[in-house]
Amino acid sequence: MTKADIVNEISKNTGIEKIMVQKTVEAFMESIKDSLAEGSNVYLRGFGSFIVKQRAEKTARNISKNTTIKIPAHKIPAFKPAKTFVNEVKSNVK
C-alpha cells in the first residue's frame, strides 16, 4: 500500500477531499520525522511506537579492498508495533 492508496482509502471512508487528507497525512509523517530527529519517541496507543535506537560502533570489512573500517555509533529510526496490532496481523495470516 502506498501513500496515495492510504489517502484514497481515508478519503473514501470519511468523505473528506483527497487534497485535505493528503495534507493531513503528510503533516502527520512530518511531525513523526521531526520528533524522531529531535530524539523524542512517538507513542500511538493500540498501533505502536516510533522509536530512536542507538547502534554501537562496530568494525566491518571492505571485501573489495580487503581492509577493515570502523562504523561509528549512530541512531536509527525504528517501529515497534503494539501487542494488539501484532495479534491482529497474526490472526489474519492465511
C-alpha positions as CSV (number, residue, x, y, z in Angstrom):
1,M,0.0,0.0,0.0
2,T,1.4,3.4,-1.0
3,K,0.8,6.8,0.5
4,A,-1.6,7.5,-2.4
5,D,-3.6,4.3,-1.6
6,I,-3.8,5.4,2.1
7,V,-5.1,8.9,1.0
8,N,-7.7,7.3,-1.3
9,E,-8.8,4.9,1.4
10,I,-9.2,7.6,4.1
11,S,-10.9,9.9,1.7
12,K,-13.4,7.2,0.6
13,N,-14.1,6.2,4.2
14,T,-14.5,9.7,5.7
15,G,-15.9,11.7,2.7
16,I,-13.1,14.3,3.2
17,E,-11.5,15.7,0.0
18,K,-8.3,13.9,-1.1
19,I,-6.2,17.1,-1.1
20,M,-7.1,17.7,2.6
21,V,-6.4,14.1,3.5
22,Q,-3.1,14.2,1.7
23,K,-2.0,17.4,3.6
24,T,-3.0,15.7,6.8
25,V,-1.1,12.5,6.2
26,E,2.0,14.4,5.1
27,A,1.8,16.7,8.2
28,F,1.4,13.5,10.3
29,M,4.5,11.9,8.8
30,E,6.5,15.2,9.0
31,S,5.7,15.6,12.7
32,I,6.8,12.0,13.4
33,K,10.1,12.6,11.5
34,D,10.7,15.9,13.3
35,S,10.1,14.3,16.7
36,L,12.5,11.4,16.0
37,A,15.1,13.8,14.6
38,E,15.0,15.6,18.0
39,G,15.4,12.3,19.8
40,S,11.8,12.0,21.0
41,N,9.8,8.8,20.6
42,V,6.3,8.8,19.3
43,Y,3.7,6.5,21.0
44,L,0.4,5.7,19.4
45,R,-1.7,3.6,21.7
46,G,-3.1,0.5,20.1
47,F,-0.9,1.0,17.0
48,G,2.7,1.1,18.0
49,S,5.8,3.2,18.8
50,F,8.2,5.1,16.5
51,I,11.4,5.0,18.5
52,V,15.1,6.1,18.1
53,K,17.5,3.2,18.5
54,Q,21.2,3.6,19.3
55,R,23.6,1.5,17.3
56,A,27.0,0.8,18.8
57,E,30.3,1.4,17.0
58,K,31.4,-1.7,15.1
59,T,34.2,-3.0,12.9
60,A,33.3,-4.1,9.3
61,R,35.3,-5.3,6.3
62,N,35.5,-3.8,2.9
63,I,35.9,-7.0,0.9
64,S,36.9,-5.4,-2.4
65,K,39.9,-3.6,-0.8
66,N,40.5,-6.2,1.9
67,T,40.5,-3.6,4.6
68,T,38.7,-3.1,7.9
69,I,36.7,0.0,8.6
70,K,35.1,1.4,11.7
71,I,31.4,2.2,11.5
72,P,30.7,4.9,14.2
73,A,27.9,4.7,16.7
74,H,24.7,6.2,15.2
75,K,21.0,6.5,15.8
76,I,18.3,4.9,13.5
77,P,14.5,5.2,13.5
78,A,12.5,2.0,14.3
79,F,8.9,1.0,14.7
80,K,7.7,-1.3,17.4
81,P,4.1,-2.5,16.8
82,A,1.6,-2.7,19.8
83,K,0.6,-6.2,21.0
84,T,-2.9,-5.7,19.7
85,F,-1.5,-4.8,16.3
86,V,0.7,-7.9,16.2
87,N,-2.1,-10.2,17.4
88,E,-4.4,-8.8,14.7
89,V,-1.8,-9.4,12.0
90,K,-1.1,-12.9,13.3
91,S,-4.8,-13.9,13.3
92,N,-5.3,-12.8,9.7
93,V,-2.4,-14.8,8.2
94,K,-3.7,-17.3,5.6
